[in-house]
Amino acid sequence: MTEDFTEEEKRGFYKAIYSRRDVRSHFTSRPIEDGILSKILNAAHHAPSVGFSQPWNFILIKDQDTKKKIKESFEEEKNRSSQLVEEPKKSKYLSFKLEGILESPVNLCVTYDPTKFGPFVIGRSSIPEAGLYSVCCAIQNLWLSARTEGVGLGWVSILSNDTLKETLDLPEHVIPVAYLCLGYVDEFAEKPDLETKGWLPRLELKDVVYFEKWNDKENKNWEKIQNMIKDNLDYA
Ligand SMILES: Cc1cc2nc3c(=O)[nH]c(=O)nc-3n(C[C@H](O)[C@H](O)[C@H](O)COP(=O)(O)O)c2cc1C
């Protein structure tokens, strides 16, 4: 397990990262084979977690009635959140396709259980959110594994957690972290939909990297990398 990645393996790894997309449309009717779904879930289960607490659970959903309830919650929350934004952005927001709950063959709720392995978890006493961060690591593993297997995944966060908890019978202490829609797709777009539609651009790497202190973008001790990250490094 200590051996280096070959050049081809490295290319595969970065290909998964750069070609991963949040997918809300383009789902096909092809079911996800159980073998593939198991692989994807196992990739998620091998994520890092604070104190090795593995605080996640994965609820697989294909029941149409459940999906319909979740979709109703999405519609309600989308309308509610649209009140927070002024025209013309409001109409633009409302026109976006932001979920594929009914079209995707499998929905998956990823949850966080802060009580797993008792109250003391190594590394979580000072930053309790580390438990939630661990679940997000699992979700990213899942997302990249799905892309590698040609399975599209869309994250739906325009939902009421109360509805999720009630619909999925979650215990009071369990937190729904992500509601995901999975299925084979006939296209992975080259760019994020929200970029293509002109909602927001991708920021440049050089504008998000600081040196030594907050907001220091020009530090002479880091000159070489400062120049390197001015170029587009995608697929480099
Ligand atoms: C925590 C989280 C919540 C998200 N919620 C939604 C959502 O409710 N609806 C949606 O269409 N996309 C959602 N997305 C997807 C983002 O819009 C998407 O990741 C972003 O626009 C970049 O596109 P990409 O994932 O294709 O690179 C969510 C992503 C994350 C990480």
The ligand as an SDF file (V2000), in Angstrom:
LIG
                    3D

 31 33  0  0  0  0  0  0  0  0999 V2000
  -23.1570   21.1310    0.4190 C   0  0  0  0  0  0  0  0  0  0  0  0
  -23.6550   21.2390   -0.9920 C   0  0  0  0  0  0  0  0  0  0  0  0
  -24.9990   21.4620   -1.2280 C   0  0  0  0  0  0  0  0  0  0  0  0
  -25.4820   21.5650   -2.5420 C   0  0  0  0  0  0  0  0  0  0  0  0
  -26.8320   21.7350   -2.7580 N   0  0  0  0  0  0  0  0  0  0  0  0
  -27.2920   21.7500   -4.0230 C   0  0  0  0  0  0  0  0  0  0  0  0
  -28.6950   21.8420   -4.2970 C   0  0  0  0  0  0  0  0  0  0  0  0
  -29.5380   21.9000   -3.4190 O   0  0  0  0  0  0  0  0  0  0  0  0
  -29.1000   21.8500   -5.5890 N   0  0  0  0  0  0  0  0  0  0  0  0
  -28.2010   21.7840   -6.6200 C   0  0  0  0  0  0  0  0  0  0  0  0
  -28.6120   21.7990   -7.7690 O   0  0  0  0  0  0  0  0  0  0  0  0
  -26.8720   21.7020   -6.3840 N   0  0  0  0  0  0  0  0  0  0  0  0
  -26.4150   21.6690   -5.1200 C   0  0  0  0  0  0  0  0  0  0  0  0
  -25.0650   21.5480   -4.9040 N   0  0  0  0  0  0  0  0  0  0  0  0
  -24.1400   21.4680   -6.0370 C   0  0  0  0  0  0  0  0  0  0  0  0
  -23.4070   22.7740   -6.2900 C   0  0  0  0  0  0  0  0  0  0  0  0
  -24.2600   23.7250   -6.8590 O   0  0  0  0  0  0  0  0  0  0  0  0
  -22.2310   22.4630   -7.2250 C   0  0  0  0  0  0  0  0  0  0  0  0
  -21.3480   21.6040   -6.5440 O   0  0  0  0  0  0  0  0  0  0  0  0
  -21.4850   23.7000   -7.6740 C   0  0  0  0  0  0  0  0  0  0  0  0
  -22.3170   24.5160   -8.4450 O   0  0  0  0  0  0  0  0  0  0  0  0
  -20.2300   23.3460   -8.4970 C   0  0  0  0  0  0  0  0  0  0  0  0
  -20.5700   22.4730   -9.5380 O   0  0  0  0  0  0  0  0  0  0  0  0
  -19.9100   21.0440   -9.7140 P   0  0  0  0  0  0  0  0  0  0  0  0
  -20.2230   20.2420   -8.4690 O   0  0  0  0  0  0  0  0  0  0  0  0
  -20.5380   20.4550  -10.9440 O   0  0  0  0  0  0  0  0  0  0  0  0
  -18.4380   21.2390   -9.8610 O   0  0  0  0  0  0  0  0  0  0  0  0
  -24.5800   21.4560   -3.6190 C   0  0  0  0  0  0  0  0  0  0  0  0
  -23.2230   21.2210   -3.3670 C   0  0  0  0  0  0  0  0  0  0  0  0
  -22.7570   21.1140   -2.0730 C   0  0  0  0  0  0  0  0  0  0  0  0
  -21.2850   20.8370   -1.8460 C   0  0  0  0  0  0  0  0  0  0  0  0
  1  2  1  0
  2  3  1  0
  2 30  2  0
  3  4  2  0
  4  5  1  0
  4 28  1  0
  5  6  2  0
  6  7  1  0
  6 13  1  0
  7  8  2  0
  7  9  1  0
  9 10  1  0
 10 11  2  0
 10 12  1  0
 12 13  2  0
 13 14  1  0
 14 15  1  0
 14 28  1  0
 15 16  1  0
 16 17  1  0
 16 18  1  0
 18 19  1  0
 18 20  1  0
 20 21  1  0
 20 22  1  0
 22 23  1  0
 23 24  1  0
 24 25  2  0
 24 26  1  0
 24 27  1  0
 28 29  2  0
 29 30  1  0
 30 31  1  0
M  END
$$$$
